[in-house]
């Protein structure tokens, strides 16, 4: 059974999963990795969801305030051997519910065109494609999505 907890970026299990995520992204991002990694720091993230199976961390995600009405989904990760079990969707739904409870109206996110699993996750969960925002505007490998959470 998968259970989720709310925590923050100081959680050691979150830090462990992020190390795995960063190692995977270094391969996927290739030459673009240095650019992306500067926007993926985890210090002082207040809102982190961790998924556990039998007390072992099997997934994570976070939200950070982007504007007064919008949060950005960050650091979504499920190890390869745990994919396809609905863990990422469960983490994403928990993040959306938390964002709504905090009074935010919308979630936005960026992912890479070379990450079809991530794109599939977000579109399956009702995220719609938007123009690339902020630092991602001129990044050819980036795609950005949004979803209202005030429904």
N, C-alpha and C positions, 0 to 999 in steps of 0.2 A: 504494500500500500504506500502511496506517495503522500507525504504530508508537507505542508509549507509553513515557514515561519517568517515573521517580519523582523528585520534586524537593520544594521547599518554596515558601512564599508570597513569597520574595524573587525568584523567577524572573521576569524581565521579560516573557516570553511569557504567563505566568499573569496578571500584572498587566494586560497589554493585553486579554486575553480578559475579565477581570473588569470592566474599564471598559465593554466592549460589553454584557456581561450586565447591569450596573447601569443602563445607558441603556435597555435593553429592559424591565427590570423597572419602571423609573420610569413607563413608559407603561402596562404591564399592571396594576400595583398601584394606580395612581391615588392617591386620598387616603390610602391605607394605606402608601404608599411610605416615608415618614419613619419609621414604626414598624418596618417590616421592615429597613430599611437599617441601623439601629443594631445589629442582630444578624448582620450580614453583613460585618463588618470582616475583613480578611485578614491583619492583622499577626500574626506568630508562628504561622502554621499550619505544622506540621511535615510533614504528609503530603498532597502534591499529586500528582495524575496529570495529565500533559499528553499529548495525542494530536497527532501530526504526520503530515502528508501532504506528501511532497516537501520536507521541512524547514520547512514552514509550520505554525504552530499551528492546529489545527482543532477542539480540544475540551479541556475541563478538568473537574476535579472535585477535591474534597478531603474529608478526614475529620478530625474533631477529637474528642478524648476527651470523652465526655459523663459517663460514670461509669466505674468501674474495669473493667466488663465490656462497655461499650457505646460505640460511636463514632457521631457524627452526620455524615451526608453533607451537605456544603456546596458551594456555588459550582459546581454542575453547569451546563455551558454548551457548546453547539455552535452556531456561527453558522448562521443560517437557510439559507444556500446550501449547507451541508454536512449538513443533516439528512436522515434517511432512509437513511443509508449504514452504520448500525450503530456509529457513532463513540461515541455516548453509552453504549450498552450495553457496548462495549469498555472505556471509562473506568470505568463502574460496576463491572464485573467485576474490573478491576485494583484498584479501591479495596477491594472486598470481600475479595479475596485478601490484600491488604496488611493489612487489619484482622485477618483470621484469623491471619496470620503473627505479628502483634504480640500475639496472645493474647486479642483481643476476641471476644466471643461473639455480638454482635448489632450491626446497623446500624439507626439510626433516622433519620428525616428529616422535614422539613416542606416542603410546596410549596403553591402557591395553587390554589384552585378554578378560577381563570381561566387556568390553564396546563394545558390538556388534553394537550398533548404530553408534559409532564413526568409527569402522572398515568399516561398510557399506558405510558411508559418503565418506571416503577416497578412497576406491576401486571404488566406483561409479564415482568419479571425477578423475580417471586416476592415482592414486598413486599406486606404485608397492612395494611389500614387499622387504625389504633389511635386511641384518644382523643387529642385534641390535648394536648400536654405543655408544661410550662414556660410560657414567655412567650406561647405560641400558644393556651393554653387558652380564652381568651375572644375569639379572632379568628375571626369568621365566615367570612373568606375562606381560612382555613388548613385543610389536611388533613394528617394525619401518618401515617406508615407505618413498619413495621419488617420486618426479615428477619434470621433467625439466620445467622451465618456459620460456625458450628462444626458443619458437616455433613460 
